[in-house]
Amino acid sequence: MSDAPRLVKSSQEQAVAAWISHLNQVRLDTLLGALGQQDLNLQDALSTLDSAIKKINLEVIETNRGGTKGMHGFIAEVAEVGISNARSKIVGGEAAYQWVNDNGPVDLLRDGVEIQQKFVAAGGRLGLGAIADHLEKYPDFLKNGAKYQIPADHFETIQQLHAMSPEDAGKLLNSSSDGPSLRDWKRVQAFFDQGTVDIDSLEPSKLDYHKAQRGAYEQTFETEQESLRATDQDLRTDAAQASRANLQEGAKATLGAAAIEGGTAFVLAIIEKRRQGTQLKDFTREDWTDIAGSTGLGFAKGGVRGLTIYSLTNFTKTSAAVASAVVTASFAIAEQANQLRRGEVTEAEFIENAELVCLDSAVSALSSFIGQALIPVPVLGAVIGNTVGTIMYKAVKDSLAEREAALIEHYLREQQALAGQLEAEYGDLVQRLDESMSDYLEVLDQAFSPDISVALLGSVNLALQAGVAPEELLDTEMKTHAYFLD
């Protein structure tokens, strides 16, 4: 492959890597942004609860507002505003509730909707009597879409009794049980039979009746704080899960890389045919078959490249540029291995070519990495860096090629001459070693001969071979007697 198509292909490969890296970075940035925003959401939500508690303490408890029997109603109003707004803020919403606090027909406002809250248990009517009294005083209250808000547990009971048929009421309700009685059912039915208030005009509070009492509201707020923190943790977990590598994005990266590499292979194949002198209109079926084969191979390689880069960058600590270089080098080495099996290259050529393709891939990866760092524009920086780096690498390599080739050739001749010289010296040394070993083995056989006289003579010769001084040898009867008896 000539330099221009090689450069185009290298740039395309690094562009794919940079694109996948950009996809990963977008997910990471989204996660960091979500976590940062969630920090603010949690802070705002907890601060809203704190403000509500302070308001209850200062404006309700300390002033004894409502007295013993009515204080819980004002606690419920402030708590409803604080808890509702905190729950909205923990998920990134706005404060929708406002405490009116003017002793008028409206207690709360929620995005413009007027709300009258009735936390009443007296009379056993679940607050319906208080609603009837309020509506008598303000007959137009419900005409503009206003709502009556009652404790959550009261609302649940009213809903149940309102939907219950007379037959079921007679069978299921027992006046002696702790739950609603038949009398309660009759009261609920009678209230809605008047037609002045519809069940849809009622809504539940965020609190049960007992949770708004003077001795219980602090625990209510503590429980709500724990709930907000749990919600916060769930949202962070969801954000982390959403930021993980996933099958859909992996498939997107695989198909995108396959399409890009297949398209590049298609264009390069056509250009190669045109360089051979064939006009586009003169392409034969064989030409188009060759082009289709190159395109299909490029598509397959691109798919492998996309899937591999996506996997390496997400499941290992590998940059996209390096991952692409690994894939490129793997393809090239696999091609060299096939040539080796077919006998088209020698083992030495295989190793040399493998080293060269790895070096080219490393230069491409490093150039893309530097380019992306200097030009922080997705894909563009990697392509420019790869192009500039590869051209510089080729220029340096080509400019030094002639001189380096002469140096290498001279070095090779010297190595060949030295190898011949060393081979001759090695052969001479081996021959001398063989001769020495032969003499040594002969002396060794004599020293360990079963014939004592031969063994004695052999031990003397072995000692001399080992470097023992002649005067120290016990080679005469006189020396032996002197050594053992004197």
Disulfide bonds with the S-S distance in Angstrom:
none
